[in-house]
Amino acid sequence: MFGKKVQQSLTRTRHSYFGRIRGLLARGEVNEALWQELEELLIQADVGVETTVALIERLRERVDKEGLREARAVREALKGDLKGVVTLKEGPRYREDGLWVILVVGVNGSGKTTSIAKLARYHQDRGRKVLLAAADTFRAAAIDQLKIWGQRLGVDVVAHQPGGDPGAVVYDAIEAGQARDANLLIIDTAGRLHTKYNLMEELKKLRRVAAGRVPEAPQEVILVLDATTGQNALTQAKYFQEAVGVTGVFVAKLDGTAKGGMIFAIAKELGIPIQYVGTGERLEDLVEFDAEEFVEGLFAES
Protein backbone atom coordinates (compact mmCIF):
# COMPACT_ATOMS: atom_id res chain seq x y z
CA MET A 1 0.00 0.00 0.00
CA PHE A 2 2.78 2.41 0.89
CA GLY A 3 4.50 1.77 -2.44
CA LYS A 4 1.28 2.63 -4.27
CA LYS A 5 0.83 5.83 -2.22
CA VAL A 6 4.35 7.03 -3.02
CA GLN A 7 3.97 6.21 -6.71
CA GLN A 8 0.68 8.11 -6.87
CA SER A 9 2.16 11.14 -5.07
CA LEU A 10 5.01 11.23 -7.61
CA THR A 11 2.68 11.28 -10.62
CA ARG A 12 3.34 14.91 -11.55
CA THR A 13 7.11 14.62 -11.07
CA ARG A 14 7.25 11.31 -12.95
CA HIS A 15 5.21 12.61 -15.88
CA SER A 16 7.33 15.73 -16.29
CA TYR A 17 11.09 15.98 -15.79
CA PHE A 18 11.82 12.44 -14.65
CA GLY A 19 9.61 11.10 -17.40
CA ARG A 20 11.79 12.97 -19.88
CA ILE A 21 14.90 11.61 -18.17
CA ARG A 22 13.50 8.08 -18.41
CA GLY A 23 12.81 8.64 -22.12
CA LEU A 24 16.26 10.13 -22.72
CA LEU A 25 17.93 7.11 -21.13
CA ALA A 26 15.65 4.49 -22.65
CA ARG A 27 17.58 3.92 -25.87
CA GLY A 28 20.52 5.01 -27.94
CA GLU A 29 24.19 5.49 -27.20
CA VAL A 30 26.00 7.63 -24.68
CA ASN A 31 27.29 10.88 -26.20
CA GLU A 32 27.95 14.48 -25.24
CA ALA A 33 24.44 15.61 -26.20
CA LEU A 34 22.98 13.06 -23.78
CA TRP A 35 25.09 14.39 -20.91
CA GLN A 36 24.08 17.98 -21.60
CA GLU A 37 20.37 17.18 -21.78
CA LEU A 38 20.52 14.98 -18.67
CA GLU A 39 22.19 17.77 -16.71
CA GLU A 40 19.58 20.30 -17.83
CA LEU A 41 16.68 18.01 -16.92
CA LEU A 42 18.05 17.22 -13.45
CA ILE A 43 18.46 20.92 -12.70
CA GLN A 44 14.96 21.68 -14.01
CA ALA A 45 13.60 18.94 -11.73
CA ASP A 46 15.09 20.87 -8.75
CA VAL A 47 17.78 18.33 -8.00
CA GLY A 48 20.02 21.39 -7.58
CA VAL A 49 23.13 22.51 -9.43
CA GLU A 50 25.64 21.22 -6.87
CA THR A 51 23.97 17.82 -6.59
CA THR A 52 23.48 17.54 -10.36
CA VAL A 53 27.13 18.32 -11.10
CA ALA A 54 28.25 15.68 -8.58
CA LEU A 55 25.89 13.09 -10.07
CA ILE A 56 26.99 13.76 -13.66
CA GLU A 57 30.68 13.62 -12.72
CA ARG A 58 30.20 10.30 -10.95
CA LEU A 59 28.18 8.88 -13.85
CA ARG A 60 30.81 9.92 -16.39
CA GLU A 61 33.50 8.19 -14.32
CA ARG A 62 31.42 5.00 -14.16
CA VAL A 63 30.75 5.06 -17.89
CA ASP A 64 34.48 5.32 -18.61
CA LYS A 65 35.54 2.81 -15.98
CA GLU A 66 32.88 0.19 -16.73
CA GLY A 67 32.75 0.77 -20.48
CA LEU A 68 29.03 1.56 -20.51
CA ARG A 69 27.85 2.36 -24.03
CA GLU A 70 24.06 2.22 -23.91
CA ALA A 71 21.82 4.87 -22.42
CA ARG A 72 19.86 2.21 -20.53
CA ALA A 73 22.96 1.28 -18.56
CA VAL A 74 23.40 4.93 -17.62
CA ARG A 75 19.78 5.01 -16.40
CA GLU A 76 20.37 2.08 -14.05
CA ALA A 77 23.60 3.65 -12.81
CA LEU A 78 21.79 6.97 -12.24
CA LYS A 79 19.06 5.24 -10.25
CA GLY A 80 21.66 3.59 -8.06
CA ASP A 81 23.45 6.88 -7.45
CA LEU A 82 20.18 8.70 -6.65
CA LYS A 83 19.31 6.02 -4.09
CA GLY A 84 22.73 6.54 -2.56
CA VAL A 85 22.17 10.30 -2.27
CA VAL A 86 19.00 9.89 -0.19
CA THR A 87 20.21 6.95 1.88
CA LEU A 88 21.47 8.66 5.01
CA LYS A 89 22.01 7.60 8.59
CA GLU A 90 18.72 8.19 10.40
CA GLY A 91 18.30 10.64 13.21
CA PRO A 92 16.77 9.46 16.48
CA ARG A 93 13.37 7.78 16.41
CA TYR A 94 10.89 7.15 19.20
CA ARG A 95 12.13 5.22 22.24
CA GLU A 96 10.04 4.22 25.24
CA ASP A 97 12.15 5.81 27.95
CA GLY A 98 10.09 8.64 29.33
CA LEU A 99 8.48 11.55 27.50
CA TRP A 100 9.66 11.78 23.89
CA VAL A 101 9.63 15.38 22.65
CA ILE A 102 9.41 16.30 18.97
CA LEU A 103 9.96 19.93 17.96
CA VAL A 104 8.39 20.62 14.56
CA VAL A 105 9.69 23.62 12.63
CA GLY A 106 9.06 25.16 9.21
CA VAL A 107 7.84 28.34 7.55
CA ASN A 108 4.19 29.37 7.56
CA GLY A 109 2.26 27.82 4.70
CA SER A 110 4.51 24.77 4.44
CA GLY A 111 1.81 22.45 5.72
CA LYS A 112 3.39 22.24 9.17
CA THR A 113 0.25 22.00 11.31
CA THR A 114 -1.39 19.41 9.06
CA SER A 115 1.86 17.43 9.05
CA ILE A 116 1.85 17.51 12.85
CA ALA A 117 -1.64 16.03 12.82
CA LYS A 118 -0.42 13.27 10.49
CA LEU A 119 2.53 12.58 12.79
CA ALA A 120 0.18 12.40 15.77
CA ARG A 121 -2.01 9.86 13.94
CA TYR A 122 1.10 7.90 12.91
CA HIS A 123 2.15 7.52 16.56
CA GLN A 124 -1.40 6.88 17.75
CA ASP A 125 -1.62 4.00 15.30
CA ARG A 126 1.41 2.52 17.08
CA GLY A 127 -0.31 2.64 20.45
CA ARG A 128 1.33 5.77 21.84
CA LYS A 129 -0.37 8.43 23.92
CA VAL A 130 0.23 11.75 22.18
CA LEU A 131 0.02 15.33 23.44
CA LEU A 132 0.23 18.46 21.26
CA ALA A 133 1.65 21.88 22.20
CA ALA A 134 0.56 25.06 20.40
CA ALA A 135 3.79 27.04 20.70
CA ASP A 136 3.07 29.16 17.63
CA THR A 137 1.49 31.83 19.81
CA PHE A 138 2.06 34.57 17.23
CA ARG A 139 -0.86 33.45 15.08
CA ALA A 140 -4.24 32.86 16.67
CA ALA A 141 -5.21 30.84 13.60
CA ALA A 142 -2.34 28.42 14.24
CA ILE A 143 -3.58 27.76 17.79
CA ASP A 144 -7.15 27.26 16.59
CA GLN A 145 -6.07 24.97 13.77
CA LEU A 146 -4.07 22.75 16.12
CA LYS A 147 -7.02 22.57 18.53
CA ILE A 148 -9.30 21.45 15.69
CA TRP A 149 -6.87 18.71 14.73
CA GLY A 150 -6.61 17.71 18.39
CA GLN A 151 -10.38 17.30 18.60
CA ARG A 152 -10.45 15.18 15.44
CA LEU A 153 -7.66 12.98 16.76
CA GLY A 154 -8.89 12.81 20.35
CA VAL A 155 -5.58 14.33 21.49
CA ASP A 156 -5.15 16.97 24.21
CA VAL A 157 -3.66 20.30 23.11
CA VAL A 158 -1.77 22.53 25.53
CA ALA A 159 -2.26 26.15 24.49
CA HIS A 160 -2.06 29.69 25.91
CA GLN A 161 -3.60 32.90 24.66
CA PRO A 162 -2.38 34.36 21.34
CA GLY A 163 0.67 36.54 21.88
CA GLY A 164 1.80 34.58 24.92
CA ASP A 165 5.27 33.22 25.64
CA PRO A 166 5.97 30.11 23.51
CA GLY A 167 8.53 28.96 26.08
CA ALA A 168 5.82 28.91 28.75
CA VAL A 169 3.64 26.76 26.48
CA VAL A 170 6.46 24.24 26.05
CA TYR A 171 7.15 24.23 29.81
CA ASP A 172 3.48 23.62 30.64
CA ALA A 173 3.11 21.01 27.89
CA ILE A 174 6.03 18.98 29.23
CA GLU A 175 4.59 19.14 32.75
CA ALA A 176 1.20 18.04 31.39
CA GLY A 177 2.77 15.24 29.39
CA GLN A 178 4.59 13.90 32.41
CA ALA A 179 1.53 14.22 34.66
CA ARG A 180 -0.72 12.45 32.14
CA ASP A 181 1.77 9.68 31.34
CA ALA A 182 1.96 10.69 27.69
CA ASN A 183 4.52 8.90 25.57
CA LEU A 184 5.00 11.67 23.07
CA LEU A 185 4.79 15.47 22.94
CA ILE A 186 4.69 17.14 19.51
CA ILE A 187 5.36 20.90 19.59
CA ASP A 188 4.12 23.26 16.89
CA THR A 189 6.30 26.38 16.47
CA ALA A 190 6.15 29.74 14.74
CA GLY A 191 7.13 29.89 11.09
CA ARG A 192 7.53 33.64 10.85
CA LEU A 193 8.45 36.46 13.21
CA HIS A 194 9.45 40.07 12.53
CA THR A 195 12.88 38.99 11.35
CA LYS A 196 14.55 35.68 10.54
CA TYR A 197 16.95 36.32 13.44
CA ASN A 198 14.08 36.64 15.91
CA LEU A 199 12.50 33.44 14.66
CA MET A 200 15.68 31.40 14.98
CA GLU A 201 16.44 32.80 18.44
CA GLU A 202 12.92 31.90 19.55
CA LEU A 203 13.37 28.35 18.32
CA LYS A 204 16.70 28.06 20.15
CA LYS A 205 14.93 29.21 23.31
CA LEU A 206 12.30 26.50 22.93
CA ARG A 207 15.06 23.92 22.62
CA ARG A 208 16.58 25.15 25.87
CA VAL A 209 13.24 25.08 27.71
CA ALA A 210 12.61 21.49 26.58
CA ALA A 211 16.12 20.36 27.52
CA GLY A 212 15.69 21.93 30.95
CA ARG A 213 12.65 19.74 31.66
CA VAL A 214 13.51 16.45 29.89
CA PRO A 215 17.08 15.15 29.43
CA GLU A 216 18.14 15.21 25.76
CA ALA A 217 14.87 16.87 24.69
CA PRO A 218 13.84 17.59 22.07
CA GLN A 219 14.89 14.13 20.93
CA GLU A 220 13.71 14.94 17.42
CA VAL A 221 13.62 18.19 15.46
CA ILE A 222 11.54 17.65 12.35
CA LEU A 223 11.57 20.24 9.58
CA VAL A 224 8.44 20.39 7.42
CA LEU A 225 9.19 21.49 3.86
CA ASP A 226 6.67 22.23 1.14
CA ALA A 227 7.73 20.21 -1.91
CA THR A 228 6.09 22.74 -4.23
CA THR A 229 8.61 25.44 -3.25
CA GLY A 230 11.49 23.63 -4.96
CA GLN A 231 14.92 25.15 -4.35
CA ASN A 232 13.48 27.65 -1.86
CA ALA A 233 13.00 24.65 0.43
CA LEU A 234 16.77 24.11 0.41
CA THR A 235 17.38 27.70 1.55
CA GLN A 236 14.83 27.31 4.34
CA ALA A 237 16.41 24.04 5.44
CA LYS A 238 19.82 25.69 5.78
CA TYR A 239 18.49 28.35 8.17
CA PHE A 240 16.64 25.86 10.38
CA GLN A 241 19.54 23.41 10.37
CA GLU A 242 21.95 26.08 11.58
CA ALA A 243 19.58 27.30 14.30
CA VAL A 244 18.13 24.14 15.81
CA GLY A 245 19.97 21.12 14.41
CA VAL A 246 17.28 19.41 12.35
CA THR A 247 17.29 15.62 12.76
CA GLY A 248 14.88 14.77 9.95
CA VAL A 249 12.70 16.22 7.20
CA PHE A 250 8.98 15.79 6.57
CA VAL A 251 8.29 16.58 2.90
CA ALA A 252 4.73 17.86 2.61
CA LYS A 253 2.62 18.26 -0.56
CA LEU A 254 4.77 15.93 -2.67
CA ASP A 255 1.68 15.10 -4.68
CA GLY A 256 1.33 18.77 -5.69
CA THR A 257 4.67 19.29 -7.43
CA ALA A 258 6.39 18.32 -10.68
CA LYS A 259 9.78 19.06 -9.10
CA GLY A 260 10.23 16.33 -6.50
CA GLY A 261 13.96 16.40 -7.17
CA MET A 262 14.43 18.90 -4.33
CA ILE A 263 14.57 15.90 -1.98
CA PHE A 264 17.96 14.94 -3.47
CA ALA A 265 19.36 18.45 -3.01
CA ILE A 266 18.35 18.52 0.68
CA ALA A 267 19.87 15.12 1.37
CA LYS A 268 23.08 15.76 -0.60
CA GLU A 269 23.83 19.36 0.33
CA LEU A 270 22.67 19.34 3.96
CA GLY A 271 23.04 15.70 4.93
CA ILE A 272 19.60 15.70 6.59
CA PRO A 273 17.68 12.43 6.26
CA ILE A 274 14.19 12.52 4.73
CA GLN A 275 12.01 10.70 7.26
CA TYR A 276 8.41 11.21 6.18
CA VAL A 277 6.49 12.15 3.07
CA GLY A 278 3.01 13.63 2.88
CA THR A 279 1.18 11.94 0.01
CA GLY A 280 -2.23 13.66 0.18
CA GLU A 281 -4.70 15.62 2.29
CA ARG A 282 -5.99 12.91 4.63
CA LEU A 283 -4.60 12.18 8.10
CA GLU A 284 -3.42 8.76 6.96
CA ASP A 285 -1.56 10.21 3.96
CA LEU A 286 1.88 9.87 5.53
CA VAL A 287 4.54 7.32 4.64
CA GLU A 288 7.99 6.68 6.03
CA PHE A 289 10.53 7.65 3.41
CA ASP A 290 12.19 4.76 1.60
CA ALA A 291 15.01 5.57 -0.84
CA GLU A 292 14.48 2.49 -3.01
CA GLU A 293 10.74 3.04 -3.25
CA PHE A 294 11.11 6.75 -3.97
CA VAL A 295 13.62 6.44 -6.80
CA GLU A 296 11.83 3.51 -8.40
CA GLY A 297 8.62 5.55 -8.21
CA LEU A 298 10.29 8.39 -10.13
CA PHE A 299 11.28 6.08 -12.98
CA ALA A 300 8.15 3.90 -13.07
CA GLU A 301 6.53 3.48 -16.48
CA SER A 302 3.01 4.63 -15.55
CORUR-V606199 format. One record per residue. N is the residue number from 0. RES is the residue in one letter. SS is DSSP state (A for helix, B for strand, O for the rest). OMEGA is omega in whole degrees, 0 to 359 (NA if undefined). D_LAST is the distance of its C-alpha to the last C-alpha in Angstrom with 1 decimal. Layout:
((N | RES | SS | OMEGA | D_LAST) (N | RES | SS | OMEGA | D_LAST))
This chain:
((0 | M | O | 182 | 16.5) (1 | F | A | 179 | 16.6) (2 | G | A | 179 | 13.5) (3 | K | A | 179 | 11.6) (4 | K | A | 181 | 13.6) (5 | V | A | 181 | 12.8) (6 | Q | A | 179 | 9.0) (7 | Q | A | 182 | 9.6) (8 | S | A | 181 | 12.4) (9 | L | O | 185 | 10.5) (10 | T | A | 183 | 8.3) (11 | R | A | 178 | 11.0) (12 | T | A | 183 | 11.7) (13 | R | A | 183 | 8.3) (14 | H | A | 180 | 8.3) (15 | S | O | 189 | 11.9) (16 | Y | A | 181 | 13.9) (17 | F | A | 173 | 11.8) (18 | G | A | 178 | 9.4) (19 | R | A | 176 | 12.9) (20 | I | A | 178 | 14.0) (21 | R | A | 179 | 11.4) (22 | G | A | 179 | 12.5) (23 | L | A | 185 | 16.0) (24 | L | O | 182 | 16.1) (25 | A | O | 185 | 14.5) (26 | R | O | 177 | 17.9) (27 | G | O | 183 | 21.5) (28 | E | B | 179 | 24.2) (29 | V | O | 177 | 24.9) (30 | N | O | 185 | 27.2) (31 | E | A | 179 | 28.5) (32 | A | A | 178 | 26.3) (33 | L | A | 181 | 23.2) (34 | W | A | 181 | 24.7) (35 | Q | A | 181 | 25.7) (36 | E | A | 179 | 22.3) (37 | L | A | 179 | 20.6) (38 | E | A | 180 | 23.3) (39 | E | A | 182 | 22.9) (40 | L | A | 178 | 19.2) (41 | L | A | 179 | 19.7) (42 | I | A | 179 | 22.6) (43 | Q | A | 179 | 20.9) (44 | A | O | 178 | 18.2) (45 | D | O | 173 | 21.4) (46 | V | O | 178 | 21.5) (47 | G | O | 183 | 25.2) (48 | V | A | 183 | 27.6) (49 | E | A | 181 | 29.4) (50 | T | A | 180 | 26.3) (51 | T | A | 180 | 24.8) (52 | V | A | 180 | 28.1) (53 | A | A | 180 | 28.4) (54 | L | A | 181 | 25.0) (55 | I | A | 179 | 25.7) (56 | E | A | 180 | 29.2) (57 | R | A | 180 | 28.2) (58 | L | A | 179 | 25.6) (59 | R | A | 179 | 28.3) (60 | E | A | 180 | 30.7) (61 | R | A | 180 | 28.5) (62 | V | A | 179 | 27.8) (63 | D | A | 185 | 31.6) (64 | K | A | 185 | 32.6) (65 | E | A | 178 | 30.2) (66 | G | O | 180 | 30.4) (67 | L | O | 183 | 26.7) (68 | R | O | 184 | 26.4) (69 | E | B | 181 | 22.8) (70 | A | A | 180 | 20.0) (71 | R | A | 179 | 17.7) (72 | A | A | 177 | 20.5) (73 | V | A | 179 | 20.5) (74 | R | A | 180 | 16.8) (75 | E | A | 177 | 17.6) (76 | A | A | 178 | 20.8) (77 | L | A | 179 | 19.2) (78 | K | A | 179 | 16.9) (79 | G | A | 180 | 20.1) (80 | D | A | 178 | 22.1) (81 | L | A | 177 | 19.8) (82 | K | A | 179 | 20.0) (83 | G | A | 180 | 23.7) (84 | V | A | 185 | 24.0) (85 | V | O | 174 | 22.8) (86 | T | O | 184 | 24.6) (87 | L | O | 175 | 27.9) (88 | K | O | 184 | 30.9) (89 | E | O | 169 | 30.5) (90 | G | O | 181 | 33.1) (91 | P | O | 173 | 35.2) (92 | R | O | 185 | 33.7) (93 | Y | O | 172 | 35.7) (94 | R | O | 182 | 38.9) (95 | E | O | 179 | 41.4) (96 | D | O | 182 | 44.5) (97 | G | O | 183 | 45.6) (98 | L | O | 179 | 43.9) (99 | W | B | 186 | 40.6) (100 | V | B | 177 | 40.2) (101 | I | B | 175 | 37.0) (102 | L | B | 181 | 37.5) (103 | V | B | 184 | 34.5) (104 | V | B | 179 | 34.6) (105 | G | O | 182 | 32.7) (106 | V | O | 176 | 33.5) (107 | N | O | 179 | 33.9) (108 | G | O | 182 | 30.8) (109 | S | O | 186 | 28.4) (110 | G | O | 186 | 27.8) (111 | K | A | 185 | 30.4) (112 | T | A | 177 | 32.1) (113 | T | A | 178 | 29.0) (114 | S | A | 176 | 27.7) (115 | I | A | 178 | 31.2) (116 | A | A | 178 | 30.9) (117 | K | A | 177 | 27.7) (118 | L | A | 178 | 29.4) (119 | A | A | 178 | 32.4) (120 | R | A | 179 | 30.4) (121 | Y | A | 181 | 28.7) (122 | H | A | 175 | 32.3) (123 | Q | A | 181 | 33.7) (124 | D | O | 178 | 31.2) (125 | R | O | 172 | 32.7) (126 | G | O | 183 | 36.2) (127 | R | O | 177 | 37.4) (128 | K | O | 188 | 39.8) (129 | V | B | 174 | 38.5) (130 | L | B | 179 | 40.5) (131 | L | B | 178 | 39.4) (132 | A | B | 181 | 41.5) (133 | A | B | 183 | 41.4) (134 | A | O | 168 | 42.6) (135 | D | O | 185 | 41.3) (136 | T | O | 184 | 44.6) (137 | F | O | 178 | 44.4) (138 | R | O | 178 | 42.2) (139 | A | A | 181 | 43.4) (140 | A | A | 180 | 40.0) (141 | A | A | 179 | 38.5) (142 | I | A | 181 | 41.1) (143 | D | A | 181 | 40.6) (144 | Q | A | 180 | 36.8) (145 | L | A | 178 | 37.2) (146 | K | A | 179 | 39.8) (147 | I | A | 177 | 37.6) (148 | W | A | 179 | 34.8) (149 | G | A | 178 | 37.6) (150 | Q | A | 180 | 38.8) (151 | R | A | 182 | 35.4) (152 | L | A | 187 | 35.0) (153 | G | O | 183 | 38.7) (154 | V | O | 177 | 39.2) (155 | D | B | 178 | 42.4) (156 | V | B | 176 | 42.2) (157 | V | B | 184 | 45.1) (158 | A | O | 172 | 45.8) (159 | H | O | 177 | 48.7) (160 | Q | O | 175 | 49.6) (161 | P | O | 181 | 47.7) (162 | G | O | 180 | 49.2) (163 | G | O | 182 | 50.4) (164 | D | O | 179 | 50.2) (165 | P | A | 179 | 46.7) (166 | G | A | 178 | 48.5) (167 | A | A | 177 | 50.6) (168 | V | A | 180 | 47.5) (169 | V | A | 179 | 46.1) (170 | Y | A | 182 | 49.6) (171 | D | A | 181 | 49.9) (172 | A | A | 178 | 46.4) (173 | I | A | 176 | 47.1) (174 | E | A | 180 | 50.5) (175 | A | A | 180 | 48.9) (176 | G | A | 179 | 46.2) (177 | Q | A | 181 | 48.9) (178 | A | A | 184 | 51.1) (179 | R | O | 180 | 48.5) (180 | D | O | 175 | 47.2) (181 | A | O | 176 | 43.7) (182 | N | O | 193 | 41.4) (183 | L | B | 174 | 39.3) (184 | L | B | 178 | 40.0) (185 | I | B | 187 | 37.3) (186 | I | B | 172 | 38.8) (187 | D | B | 182 | 37.4) (188 | T | O | 179 | 38.8) (189 | A | O | 177 | 39.5) (190 | G | O | 180 | 36.9) (191 | R | O | 171 | 39.5) (192 | L | O | 183 | 43.2) (193 | H | O | 176 | 45.7) (194 | T | O | 178 | 44.7) (195 | K | A | 179 | 42.2) (196 | Y | A | 180 | 45.2) (197 | N | A | 180 | 46.2) (198 | L | A | 183 | 42.8) (199 | M | A | 177 | 42.5) (200 | E | A | 178 | 46.1) (201 | E | A | 179 | 45.5) (202 | L | A | 176 | 42.6) (203 | K | A | 179 | 44.8) (204 | K | A | 179 | 47.5) (205 | L | A | 176 | 45.2) (206 | R | A | 182 | 44.4) (207 | R | A | 179 | 48.2) (208 | V | A | 180 | 48.9) (209 | A | A | 181 | 46.4) (210 | A | A | 179 | 47.7) (211 | G | A | 182 | 51.2) (212 | R | A | 181 | 50.5) (213 | V | O | 179 | 48.1) (214 | P | O | 177 | 48.3) (215 | E | O | 179 | 45.2) (216 | A | O | 352 | 43.7) (217 | P | O | 182 | 41.2) (218 | Q | O | 175 | 39.5) (219 | E | B | 170 | 36.2) (220 | V | B | 185 | 35.5) (221 | I | B | 178 | 31.9) (222 | L | B | 176 | 30.8) (223 | V | B | 179 | 28.4) (224 | L | B | 178 | 26.4) (225 | D | B | 183 | 24.5) (226 | A | A | 184 | 21.2) (227 | T | A | 181 | 21.6) (228 | T | A | 175 | 24.8) (229 | G | O | 185 | 23.3) (230 | Q | A | 175 | 26.2) (231 | N | A | 179 | 28.8) (232 | A | A | 179 | 27.5) (233 | L | A | 178 | 28.7) (234 | T | A | 178 | 32.1) (235 | Q | A | 183 | 32.4) (236 | A | A | 180 | 31.6) (237 | K | A | 180 | 34.4) (238 | Y | A | 182 | 36.9) (239 | F | A | 179 | 36.2) (240 | Q | A | 180 | 36.0) (241 | E | A | 185 | 39.4) (242 | A | A | 190 | 41.0) (243 | V | A | 176 | 39.9) (244 | G | O | 182 | 38.2) (245 | V | O | 179 | 34.6) (246 | T | O | 181 | 33.6) (247 | G | B | 182 | 29.9) (248 | V | B | 172 | 27.3) (249 | F | B | 180 | 25.5) (250 | V | B | 181 | 22.6) (251 | A | B | 173 | 22.5) (252 | K | O | 179 | 20.3) (253 | L | A | 181 | 17.2) (254 | D | A | 184 | 15.1) (255 | G | A | 184 | 17.3) (256 | T | O | 172 | 16.8) (257 | A | O | 185 | 14.9) (258 | K | O | 180 | 17.2) (259 | G | O | 180 | 16.5) (260 | G | O | 180 | 18.1) (261 | M | A | 178 | 21.4) (262 | I | A | 180 | 21.1) (263 | F | A | 180 | 21.8) (264 | A | A | 180 | 24.8) (265 | I | A | 182 | 26.3) (266 | A | A | 185 | 26.1) (267 | K | A | 188 | 27.4) (268 | E | A | 182 | 30.1) (269 | L | A | 180 | 31.4) (270 | G | O | 179 | 30.7) (271 | I | O | 181 | 29.8) (272 | P | O | 171 | 27.4) (273 | I | B | 184 | 24.5) (274 | Q | B | 183 | 25.3) (275 | Y | B | 177 | 23.3) (276 | V | B | 174 | 20.4) (277 | G | B | 187 | 20.5) (278 | T | O | 181 | 17.3) (279 | G | O | 186 | 18.9) (280 | E | O | 187 | 22.3) (281 | R | O | 180 | 23.6) (282 | L | O | 182 | 26.0) (283 | E | O | 182 | 23.8) (284 | D | O | 175 | 20.8) (285 | L | B | 174 | 21.8) (286 | V | B | 172 | 20.4) (287 | E | B | 182 | 22.2) (288 | F | O | 177 | 20.6) (289 | D | O | 186 | 19.5) (290 | A | A | 181 | 19.0) (291 | E | A | 182 | 17.1) (292 | E | A | 183 | 14.6) (293 | F | A | 183 | 14.3) (294 | V | A | 178 | 13.9) (295 | E | A | 178 | 11.4) (296 | G | A | 179 | 9.3) (297 | L | A | 185 | 9.8) (298 | F | A | 181 | 8.8) (299 | A | O | 185 | 5.8) (300 | E | O | 185 | 3.8) (301 | S | O | NA | 0.0))
